[in-house]
Amino acid sequence: MENLQRERSTMTKRHRKGQGLVEFAVVLPMILTLIMGIVEFGRLMIIYTGAATASREAARYGASVGISPSGIEHYQDCDGIRATAKRISGLTPIEDSDITIQYDNPTTGFFEASCPPSQFELGDRIIVQVNLTFDPIVPLVNVPPIPIASETKRTVLRDIYIK
């Protein structure tokens, strides 16, 4: 009788070990899918934050008063504006083709898509747009590339000096 009880308890322990292994095998794919989703969402947020920060800082540079190291005013320094966007983007790689620099005057409706602008007046705005694409690393679901765009508008502070 005692041997029978010992055999039952041994078999119960074996079944429990097998049951735990089966439960782990069922839950593991769900946990890995959740972790990969968190990683992909984190990458998406890093790219979005990089685009927003790059456009904001590039527009800030272009709108500021001063002369660039190349000897021209900041709003005309297209290379400096692009370099600021690339430098500040952090982990997000940004190319020159991802950056669009434009100018407009909200009161007159004048809009110019070239950099540096051919004509410029006090009160004109600089518009810096950064366009990036998020490509998922893990193809859990067939997700197409997601376009991410950030646009920043700033009024250019030209000929206004604060004493």
N, C-alpha and C positions, 0 to 999 in steps of 0.2 A: 504494500500500500504506500509505504513511504517512497519507494522507488518510482512508483507511478506518478506521485505528486511532483517529484523532482524532475521527471521527464516532461511533465506538462509545463512546469515553470521554465524549463530550458527551451521548449518549443515556443512558448509565449514570447520569450526574449528574442528568439530568432525571428519570429513573425513581426515583432515590433521594429526590429532593425530593418527588415525588408520593407515594412510599411513606411518608415521614415525615408528610406532611399527612394521609393516610388513618389512620395509627396514632394521630395526635393526635385526629382526629375520633372514633375509637373509644374512646379513653381519657378524653376530656374529660367526657362525661356521668357516668362512674364517679367521677372526681375531684370533680366538683361535687356529686354525691349524697353522697359521703363528707364533704365540707366542710359541707354543709347539715345532715347528721346530727350532726356535732360541734357546730355552732351550736345546734341544738335541744336536744341533751343538756346543753349549757352553760346554756341558759335554764331547763331543768328543775331543774338543780342550784341555780341562783340562787334560784328560787322555793322549793325545799325548804329551803335554808339560811335564807332570809328568814322562812319560817314557823316553823322551829325556834328561831331566835334571838328572834323576836318573842314566842313563847309562853314561852320561858325567862326573858327579861327582864321580861315583864309579871308572871309568877308571882313572880319575885324582888322586884319592887316591892311586890306585894300582900302578900308574906310578911314584909317588913321592918318594923322597929319605927319608929314616928315618926308625925308629923302632916303631912298634905299641905298645900299652900298654901291649899286651900279650908277648912281647919280640921277635917278628920276624919281618923281613923286610916287608914293605907294600905290595910288589908284591906277597908275599907268604901268606899274611893274608886274606884268603878267607872269613872268618867271618866278618872281618873289611870292606872288599869291599862290601859284601852284606848288612851289617848294614848301610854303607854310602848310598847305593842306597835306602834303605827303609826309612832312616831318611830324605833324601832330597826330596823325591817324593811328599810331600805336601798332597793334598787331594786324591791322587791316592793310593789306597791300593796295595802294592806289597808284594808278598810272595817269599820265597826262591826259589821255583820252577819256578818263573818267570824270574830269573836271571841266565844267562849263562856266565861263565868266562873261557876264552881260551887264549892261548899264541901262537905266531908265530914269525918266523924270516923271513923277506921278502927276505934277500939275500940268505939264504940256502934253503928256502922252508920248513923248519921244522915247524910242526904244532902239538900242544898238546892240548887236550881237557880236561885235568885234572887240578885241582887246589888243592894244589900248584903244580907248574911244577916240573917234575923229573930232567930235565936238563935245564939250563938257561944260556944264553950268553949275553954279552953286545950288545945292539941293538935289542933285542927281543921286541916284542910288546905285550901289554895286550889288549884283546878284551873283552869288556863287552857288553852283549846284554840283553835287557829287553823286554820281550814279554807279552803284555797285551791284553785283549779282551774288546771291547765296546759292551755292550748290551743295546739297547734302552729301556727306561723306558715306554714310551708311544707307544703302538703298532698302530700308525696311518696307517702305511704301513707295510706289512710283510717283515721286514728287518732282515736278518740273522745277527748273531754276527760278528762284524768287528774286525779282528786281527790287532793289532798295535804293531810294533816292532821298536826298536831304537838300533843301534849298534854304539859303539864308540871304536876307536883304538887309543892307545897311546904308544909311545916308552917309555920303562921303564928306568928311570934315575938311574941306579945302579952304585955305585962307582964313581959318578961324583958330586963333591961338588963345589959350587960356592963360591969364597972367596970375 
